[in-house]
Amino acid sequence: MEYQNITVSLPKDILLKVKHIAVEKRTSVSGLLARTLEDIVKKEDSYRKARERHMALLNDAPDLGTGGKIGWSRGDIHER
């Protein structure tokens, strides 16, 4: 895997807390940030794949005989 350096600007108080978290997790700030960003990318990829699967299911859904039109109103269903 090829790596590329980046520069990140953070408020000093946040950076200090992040450094403490990294020490507690026995990693570096860079390692902590890389792992967090990897988790974000994995979640986004999972969401995208799930969305694509569900959209395919909707596109392939059987015709229920309505022709895509609703033949009733809310009032027809919910009597008052």
C-alpha positions as CSV (number, residue, x, y, z in Angstrom):
1,M,0.0,0.0,0.0
2,E,1.4,3.4,-1.0
3,Y,1.2,6.2,1.6
4,Q,1.1,9.9,1.2
5,N,1.7,12.5,3.9
6,I,-0.8,15.2,4.6
7,T,-0.9,18.3,6.9
8,V,-3.7,18.7,9.3
9,S,-4.4,21.8,11.4
10,L,-6.1,21.3,14.7
11,P,-6.8,23.5,17.7
12,K,-4.1,23.0,20.3
13,D,-6.5,21.8,23.0
14,I,-7.9,19.1,20.7
15,L,-4.4,18.0,19.6
16,L,-3.4,17.6,23.2
17,K,-6.4,15.4,23.9
18,V,-5.8,13.4,20.7
19,K,-2.2,12.8,21.8
20,H,-3.3,11.5,25.1
21,I,-5.8,9.2,23.4
22,A,-3.1,7.9,21.1
23,V,-0.8,7.2,24.0
24,E,-3.7,5.3,25.8
25,K,-4.3,3.2,22.7
26,R,-0.5,2.7,22.2
27,T,-0.4,4.3,18.8
28,S,0.6,7.5,17.2
29,V,-1.6,10.5,16.3
30,S,-1.0,9.5,12.7
31,G,-2.0,5.9,13.3
32,L,-5.1,7.0,15.3
33,L,-6.2,9.3,12.5
34,A,-5.5,6.7,9.8
35,R,-7.6,4.1,11.6
36,T,-10.4,6.5,12.2
37,L,-10.5,7.6,8.6
38,E,-10.4,4.0,7.4
39,D,-13.4,3.2,9.6
40,I,-15.3,6.2,8.0
41,V,-14.4,5.0,4.5
42,K,-15.5,1.4,5.3
43,K,-18.9,2.6,6.7
44,E,-19.5,4.8,3.7
45,D,-18.6,1.9,1.3
46,S,-21.0,-0.4,3.3
47,Y,-23.7,2.2,3.1
48,R,-23.2,2.7,-0.6
49,K,-23.3,-1.1,-1.3
50,A,-26.4,-1.5,0.8
51,R,-28.1,1.4,-0.9
52,E,-27.3,-0.1,-4.3
53,R,-28.7,-3.5,-3.3
54,H,-31.9,-1.9,-2.0
55,M,-32.4,0.3,-5.1
56,A,-31.9,-2.8,-7.3
57,L,-34.6,-4.6,-5.2
58,L,-37.0,-1.6,-5.7
59,N,-36.3,-1.5,-9.4
60,D,-37.0,-5.2,-9.7
61,A,-40.1,-5.2,-7.5
62,P,-43.1,-7.0,-8.9
63,D,-46.0,-5.0,-10.3
64,L,-48.8,-4.8,-7.8
65,G,-51.4,-4.0,-10.4
66,T,-51.6,-0.3,-9.6
67,G,-49.6,0.9,-12.6
68,G,-47.7,3.1,-10.2
69,K,-50.9,5.2,-9.3
70,I,-52.6,5.4,-6.0
71,G,-56.3,5.0,-6.4
72,W,-57.4,6.1,-3.0
73,S,-57.0,9.1,-0.7
74,R,-55.9,9.4,2.8
75,G,-59.5,10.1,3.8
76,D,-60.7,6.9,2.2
77,I,-58.4,4.9,4.4
78,H,-58.7,6.9,7.6
79,E,-62.3,7.6,8.5
80,R,-62.9,10.3,11.0
